[in-house]
Amino acid sequence: MTVKVLVPTPLQKFTKDQATVECTAGTIVELLDSLDAQFPGIKARLCDDSGNLRRFINFYVNSEDIRFLEGKDTPLAAGDEVSIVPAVAGG
């Protein structure tokens, strides 16, 4: 299934400065593999060495936080929009 991925500015250096890319994937895990196949090195910025999503990167599927869905096993459907959002901290 083709999904649209919204890429944050800090990661656009991996996507040739594209803010939006399309990938074929049925889950977030498959999406990460698809992104890395198209844009080598991006997965290392999104996942740790164990393959788990980094804590400071948030993923949203159609504006729903995947932490409240099925995490990295969240299913994707054709036409879904996945947003990658780096966490912002401050004080």
N, C-alpha and C positions, 0 to 999 in steps of 0.2 A: 504494500500500500504506500502511496506517495503522501508524505507529510511535509508541511512547511516548517522550517526551523528558523527562529529569530535568533541571530547571533549577536552577543554583546560586543561593543566596540573593542574591548581588550583582546578578544579572540578573533577579530576580523583579519588580523595579520595571517592567520592560518587559512582563511576562506577567500584569499585574494581580494580583501576589502569588501566582500559582499556581506550585507546586513541580513539578508534572507537567502537561504539555500533550500533545496528540495532533496529529500532522501526517501529511500524505500525501506520501510521497517514495520514490523508488527508489534514491537515492544520498545521500551526505552533502551534496553540492552542492545537490541538489534540496531537501533538508531545510532548508538555510540559507535558500533562497528562500521556502520555505513558512512558515518561522518569521517571516521579515521581512514577508511578506504579512499574517500574522495579528497580528504585534506589531512595527510599524514602529520601526526604529532598532536592533533587537537584532543584526542582521547586522553593523552597523558595529562593534559591540563584539567580535564573533567573528572578523572578517576585516579585513585591512588594505586599503589603497586599491587594491591590485592584485587583490583577491579571494582572496588566500591566507589560510589559517587563521593566526591569531595564534599566535606561538610559546608564549605563556604560557597558552594554553587547550588542554586535552586533551579529545579525544572518544573515547568507548568505545562499541562496539556489542556488547551482550550481554557486557559485561566484558572485551572484547578491544580493546586500544589500536589505533586506526585507523592509527597510524604503522607498525604491523607487518602491516597488511592492505593496502589499496589507497589509503590516505590519504583525501583528500576525494572520491575516486571509489569508495570502498567501497560495495558494493551493500547495500541494505536490503531486508528481507522483511517481510511483514505480521506484526505482533506483536513485532518487534524492539524492544529497549529501548536508547535512545541516552542516554548520560550525558555532560553537559558539565561538565568539572571544571577550574576555574582552578588553575594551578600555584601551589604554595606554596614560598616560598624563605625561608631564614633561616640563622642561623648561631650 
